[in-house]
Structures are given as structure tokens and as C-alpha cells.
Amino acid sequence: MAVINQKRQTVYYVLADALAAVLATACFFIWRKYFFFGESGWRYVIDQTVHDWKFYLDISVIPLCWLIFYALCSSYRKIYRKSRLKELVSTIRQVLIGSLILFFVIMLDDYIEHPTDYIRFFVLLFALQLGWTYLFRLIIITITNNRIHNGELEFPTLLVGGGKDAVRYYEALQNQRQHSGTKLIGYVTANGEDTTEISRLLPCLGTYEAIPELIRKFKVEELVVAVGDDTRLILGRIFPNLEPSNLLIKIFPHTSDYLIGAVNSTAVYHEPLIEMQLDFMPVGQKICKRIGDIVISLLCIVLCIPLYIFLAFGVKCSSPGPILFRQERVGYRGRPFHIIKFRSMYVDAEKEGPQLSSEHDSRITHFGVFIRKTHLDEIPQFFNVLKGDMALVGPRPERQFYIDQIVKKAAHYRLLQLIKPGLTSWGQVTYGYAENVDEMIERLRYDMVYLENMSLLMDIKILCYTVLAVIRHKGK
């Protein structure tokens, strides 16, 4: 049985993409520089190409740019679990975008007689890059999938749950017509279920609390959750304890999941499961998101210097006490940090314990009412974003006092701790501030929608809504 080696498989994929980019670049260079202008004879073409320094520059720089672009598009994620059809669609999309960018860069020094020649050049560039790239990817994916189907490659898998759904999944796995690569190493109990039947089939490795340790010990690649109606509850408990990795989480579905279209299987002969990973946003988008956070925060801090001075003066004159207010909140993966705001309440406003603000809160100063309505009390948090404790967009961070109350009623709240908290959120711009724990749980629905649909486009949409909320004074 071959050992799963993610790094080696990734190297193969990268080398194949690099070779494809070199071949595509070389073919396009030769055609556009010589054959397009009526030159003939391979001897002449080869002689000219060998002595053209631009040729060597192109085949060195352009393939490197393609590899970086592919990495930003997360082409090298789930390297062992690729579908040929989905990879074709993904490659077409990537090559189309990359070719559009590259076309206008490399064509700047070319002499073009007719505008239609631009179309011919672009079509050729796109066709060459797509053809070579997908050819090599298809070869690698086909070889890998054949090895998986033949049982030569297996993924160590941990089953979460020991009840009827766990047994059903085990039986479906045994009866599959084609090997899926799943190798069950055992199961963990999830919610005190009856494990009499599953214990005859698989060894019990403990409870769900031992999952992080078992992943490290057995090098687990997949986690299959089969716990019936308690799925969201169990996921909310185990996810915050898992480290970000290539771990693939599969959820055994119910009839309702099929009806709402949550089940998406890429293999015809395997048991259809709901698939998800701890990385809710592709690596490329994460990098762009962080760069955007830094750039926008720096820009806002510089542009808002006069506003900072005005707000500091207003806070100081409104009531005795410090200008800034620091409060401990819980952030990414449960790590505490101090959020910064302009003080909008009187000093010792919480001397009787943590309290949420309300519509007519006597603890808020007159100037505080204004800055809370306009969200201007939040703008010092650009420094939290620069530090990395927060992002521009993400679920609003809460205090541990309220988190403890929320998770008693909605354990899946902990899923929000898998991403950085934000200066603004979909829940905040859509639902608004929460005045009690029940309203926090109600707002949680909107934040879960964001979690399931995280993207740069979603972030831009939320930022636009936030600007409108500030203009319309929709704060509290």
C-alpha cells in the first residue's frame, strides 16, 4: 500500500504546470515573431530564436508568473482528490483570466496591422496554454485516480459517530463498486449513542474530544461525520479544536440535504457525501484579503487623522475619562485580544458586570450617541486590523462572558472562531446590534451565511453596505 505524500504529488503537479507553460510560451513566441509575418523554414526560425534574448526572458518569467497565478487560484489544494471534469472547468477559467492579463503585457511591443490580428493572437495564446496545461494535468489525475480505484492509495479516515448512521456509512463503503481510497482506522463516539453494532465492525478510539490527537497520531486525511440530527452540534464542538490543514471533512447526508442541494458528489459509484474543509477561503483569496486589509487600513488611518483629532476632542469634552476604550474580546481560534474603540460611555459603565447596550442606554454619553450612530467609535479598530487580530470583514468578536451563554443554546457559534473577527460583518449590516443573547443567536444566522459563502466579492459587498450604514446613521 503506497503512502500518501501530499508534498511529492504537489511537486509533480507544479513541474507539469511549469513544463506546460514553457512549451506554450515557446510555441506562442515562435509563431507570433516569425510565422505570423510570413517567415518560413525551421532552420531560419530556430536560428533566430536561439539568438533572441527575449525568448529566454519569456520562457523564464512567464511560466513563473503562471505558477504564482495557479497557486493564488488554489490549484494545488486537495491534490489527491481532483475530478477530471471539474479540473477542466477550473483550468479553462484560470487560463482565460491569466491569458487576458498576459496578452496585454506581452503584446505591447508587437506591430499589428489589423485589429482582428489581436483576436487571432489571443485565441492562440489561450489555446496553447489550455491545451498543454490540461494535457499534463489530465495525465497526472488519471494516473492518481486509477491508483486510488485499484486500492494502491488510501486515505486514513476517522469516523465520528457510532450510531445507525455510522453503521449505514460503513456498509455503504463496503458495498461500493469502486474503491474510493477511504481507509477507516476506527470511530469515536459523539453524543452518547448506542455503539453496540459499530463496535463489532471498527475499533473505538475514544470520544470526539480526542480527535485532534488521533489526527496527529494516525496522520488522518479525512473525517467522516455520521451523527444524525446532531451534526451541527458536533461540528460546532470539534471544529474549533482542529488545526487548519488539508483535512477533508465529509458529512453523511439525510434526505433533507438532498432536497436542498447540499450533497455534491464528483464520483458516480461512491457514496455521496457533503464535503467541506477548514479553509473556508482559497489561499489566493486569503492573501489578497490580508493585503487589502493592510492597504485599506493604512489608507483610512492616514486620511482620517483630522477625524481622529476631532473625535478625540469630542470624547474628552463629553465626560471625564480616557479617550480610547480597550476591551478583551475572543478572536481567531479562541485567542483573546483587546479591541480598541473611542469611548462612548461614562467611566465604570460596567461596574456591575458585563452589559449589552440598548436603544436608550443611560450609560452612553451625548457625544457617544453620535459616534455610535455613525459607527465612528469603531474606526480605531483599523489598528487591530493592521496588527492582524481582526480583518475588515468578519463576524464581530464577542466577550467570553457572552460566548459561554451563546454556545449553551447554539454550539455551532464556535464555527465562527475558525476565521478572524471583523470590523464589520454581514450580521451587523443586515441585522444590526444585538441587545441580548437571544438577538446574538438570531444574528448568528447571518454570520453563518457569510462563513459558508466567504469570498472577496462577498467582502466587497459587505464593505459597501457598511459605508451606506454609516451614511444613514444606522448604528445603535
N, C-alpha and C positions, 0 to 999 in steps of 0.2 A: 504494500500500500504506500503510495507516494505521499510525502509530507507537503502540506500546503505551505508555499513560500510566496507570500504577497510581494516582497521586495523584488525577487527574481522575476516574477511574472510582470511586474511593473516595468522593470528594465527591458524586458523583451518588447513590451508594448511601445515604450519610448524609443527604442532603437528602430523599431519598424516604422514609426511615425517620422523619425528623423530621416531614414533612408527614402521614404516616400516623398518627403519634402525636397530632398536633394534631387531626386530624379525628376520631379515635377518642375522644380525651378530650372534645372539644366535644360530640359526639353523646351520649356517656355522661352528661355533666354535665346537658345539657338534659333527657334522658329521666328521670334519677333525681330531678332537682329539680322538674320540672313535670309531665310526662305521667304519671309513676308515681302521682302523687297526684290524678289526675283533672282536671288543668287542661287546657283546650282553647283552640284559637285561636293560630295562629302569631304574630299581631301581639302578643298578650299575652306569649307566650313570648320573642319576640325583644326586646321592650321590657324585660322583667325581666332577661334575660340580659345585655344591653348595660350595664345599670346595676349588675350584680353583680360586685364586685371579686374574689370568689373564682373566677369564671370565668376572668379574666385570669391569676390566680395559677396555676390548674390548667393552662391551655394553655401556660404559660411553663415551669413547673417540671417537670411530669410528662413531657413529651416529652424534656427534657434528661436526666431520670433513665433513660428508656428507652434513649437513645443511649449513655449510660455503661454501662448493663447489657449492651447489644448488643456494645459494644467489649470488655467483660470476657469475654463469651462467644465472642470471636474471630470475630464475624460479618463483619468486614472483612478477613479473610485470604483469600488466593487469590481475589481479587476478580474476576478474569477467567475463573476455572475453576470455575464453580458449576453444579451439576446442579439442574434444576427440582424433581425428586422429592426429592433429599436436602435441598434448601433448604426444601421444605415441611415435612419431618420436623423439621429443625432449628428452623424458625420456630415450629412448634407447641410444641416443647419449651421454647424460650426464652419465648414468650408465656405459656405455662402457669405457669412458675415466676415470671415477672415479675408476672403478674396476681394470683397468690396473695399476693405481698408487697404490691403496690399496693392490693389490695382492702381489707386490714385497716387501711391507713393512711388512705385517703380516705373510708372508711365510718364512721369513729369519730363524726362529728358528725351522722349521719343518724338520723332517728327511724324505727324499723322495728316494725310491728305484729305481724307473723307471722314466725317463723324461716324459713319457706320463701321469704320475700322475699330473704333473703341469697343463696339459690341462684340466684334469678332475676337478681339484680344481678351476681353473679359470672359467670354464663353470658353475660350481655350484654356485660360488660366484656371477657371473653375473646374472644367472637365479633367484636366491633368491632375490637379491637386486631389479632387474627389476620387478619381479612378485609382491612382497609386495608393492613397491613404486607405481607402476602404478595402482594396485588394489584400493588403498586408494584414489589416485588422480582421478581415474575414477568415484568413488562413489561421491566425492565432486563435480566434474564437472557436472555429470549427474543431481544431485540434484539442483545445481545452475542454469543450463540451463533450467531445467523443470520449475523452479520458474520464470525465465525470460520469457519463452514462454507462461506461464499461466498468465502473466501480474502482478505477485506478486512483481517483482523487475523492477524498471525503472530507466533510467539514464537521469537526467536533461540535455537537449540538446539545444544549441543555434544555430539558422540558420543564416548564413551570406549570405546576398543577398535577394533581393525582386523581382527579375525579373522572366522571364519564367522558368529558370532552378530551381529556388526556388519553384515555383508552381508545377513543374513536380516532384520534390523530395517529396513535401508534399503529392501529390496524390499517388505516389508510396508507401509511408509509410502507408497511409490509406488503400491501397488495398492489402497489404502484407498478405500472407496466414498464417503466423505465427508471433506472437509478437516478435519484436527484442529488446525490452527493451527501445527503444528510446522514450523520452517524450519531445516534443518540447515546450519550455516555451515562445518562441517568435522569432522574427527575428530582425536583424539590417541591415540597408542599407549599401551598399558597394561602389557604384560608381555613385550615382545619377540616378539609374534605376527607371523605372515605377513600382510602388508598389501597383497600384490600385487593382489588383486581389488578391495578397497575403495578403493585409491588411484586406480582408474580412474573411480570414482563421486564421490568427495569429496576436497577438498584436505587434506593432512596439516598440522596446525598445531603439531606438536611432540609431546612426551610428556606424560603425566598431571601431571608436576611443573609444567607451565606453565598448568594450569587456572585458578588464581586470577587470573593476569594476563590470560588470554583472556576471563574473565568480565567483568572491568572494561573491556577494550578493545572487546568486541563487545556489551556490555550483555546477556549471556546470561541468559535467563529459565528455561531447562530444561537439565538434564544427563541424558543417557541413557547408562546403563552397560550395555554388552553385551560382557562379557569371559568368558563361560562359567563354568567352575568356580572361577575366581579372583575372583569377585565380592566376597566378604567381605574378601579380602586387599587388593584395590584400594581398596575403600571405606575400610578402615582406614588406608590411606596418604593418601588425598586429603581425607577429611573434616576432619581437624584443621587443614588449611591454608585451609579455606573460612571466610569471614566469615558470621556469622548474617545471613540475608536471606530474601527471599521466593523464593529459588531452589528450583525443584521438581526433585527427583531421581527419575528413573524407571529401573527396573531391568528389563532384558529377561529374562523368566522361563524356567524349564525345566519339564519335566514334573512334577518333584517339587514345585515351587512351586504348581502347580495342585492337586495331590493334597492338600497340607496347607492349602489355602485362603488362601495368601499373596497371590494375584492378585485384585485388586479393581478392575474397570473400570466406570466410570459411563457409558460410551458403547458403544452396541451395535455400531457399524460400525468402530470403531477397534481397533488392535492392543492387546490387554490387557497392561498393564504393572503392576509393583509400584511404588507411589508412596510417597515419603517426603520430609520436609523437615528442615532442620537444626533447626528449632524443635520439640523433642520434646513441649513442653507449650504449650497455648494461652496467649496473652498474659494473659488474665484470671487464669488459674490461676497463672501466674508471679508476678503482682503479689500475689495472695493468699498464695502460698508465701513470698515475701520478707517480707511484713507479718507472717505467722505466725512466721517465723524470728526477726524482731526482737522481737516481743511475748513469745514463749515464752522466748527467751534472756534478755531483761531480767528477766522474772519469775523464772526459775531462778537467775540471778545474785543477785538480792535475797534470795530465800528460802534460798539456800544459803550465805549469808555465815557463819553459825555452822559449817557443814560445811567451808567453805574454811579457816577458822581451825583447826579440828581436824585436817584433812588436812595443812595446812602444818606444824603442830606435830609430827605423826606422821612426816612426811618428814624434818624437821630432826633429829629424835631417832634416826631409823633408821640414818643414816650421814652422814659429813661431806659437804658439798657444797651446791649451790643447791637451793631448794625447787622451782622450776619448771625444766622441761626444754624447750628450744626446738630444733626440728629442721627443716631445709628439706625441704619436700615440693613436688610438682608438682601444680598445681591447674588451674583452668579455662583451656582452650586452651593448656596447657603452661606457664602462668606460675608461677614459683616463689613460695612464701610460707613463712613459718615457723609451724609448728604448735606449740601450747602444751600441755604436759601437766604433771601433778605427777610429779616424778622418782621412778621406781620401781626404778632400777638404781643400782649403785655408780658413782661418777665414773670416767670413762675406760673405760666398759664396751665401747666400740668402738675402742679404741686400735689394734687390729689390723685395722680395716676394718669396713664395714657387716655386721651380722649380724642375722638374724631371731631372735626369742625362741622358745623351745621349752618343752615341758611342765615340765621340771626344769632350769631355767636358773640356773646358779650366779651369774650377774651380777645377778640380781634380789634386792633386799633382802627381809627378812622382812615389813616393812610394805608393800613393793612387791607382794608376792604377794597381800596382801589387797586393795589398791586396784585391781590388775589383774583379780582375780577378780570384783570388783563394778563394774568399769568406772569407778570414781571417779577414776582418773588422767586420764580424758578430759574431766572437767567444765570445766577452764579453757578448752576449745575453744569454749565459748559466746561468748567474746570474739572468736575467729576468725569465728564466725557473725555477730556484730554488725558486725564490720569489713567483711564481705562476701567474705572469702576462701573461706568454706565455707557450706554450708547445713546445716540439721538433718538432712536425709536426702539421701543421695547416695553414690556409690561412695567408699570410703575412699581418701584420697590416698596415693600411694607415693613413694619416693625415686627420683631419676633413675637411680641405680645399678641398681635392680631393674626399672625400666621398660625400660631398654635390654635386659635379659635376657628380659623377658616378650615384647616385640614381635618378637624373633627367632623365637619359637615361635607367637605369637598376635598378628599385626599388628593385628587388629581391637580390641585393647585401647585403641588411641588414640581409638576412638569414645567411650570414657568421658570423655575430656577435653573433649567438647563440652558437658558440664554441670558444674556446680560439685560438688566433692567434698563429702562429708557427714560429720557427727559420727557417724552410724550409717548402715548400708546393709542392703539385702536380702541381700547376700552375707555380711555379717558376722553377722547374726542367724540366718541359715539354715545357713551353712557354718561360720562361726567364723573364728578367726585362722588365718593360713597360716604354716607353719614353713619353707617353701622355695618356690622359683619354680614348681615343678610344682603345688603346692597353690594358689598365687596364680592360676595359669591355670585350675585347677579351680573356684575361687571366682568367676572371671570369668564363668562361665556364668550365675550367679545375678544378677550385676550387669547383664549384658546383658538379662536378663528385665526388670529394673527399667527399663532405658533404653527398651525397646520398649513399656512399659506405664506410663510416667510419668503420674501424676495426683495430685491432692490426697488422694483416697481411698487410694491406694497408700501415700502418705507417712504418713497416719494409722495405717494397718495396721502399717507398719514401726516407727513410734514405740511402738505398743502392744506389739509383740514385743520391742522393746528394753527397755522397762520390765520385762517378765517375765524377760528375760535377766539384768537387774541383780538382781532379787529372788532368782532361782535361782542366782546366782553362777556364770554360765556363761562368765566371762572366762578368759583364759589369761595 
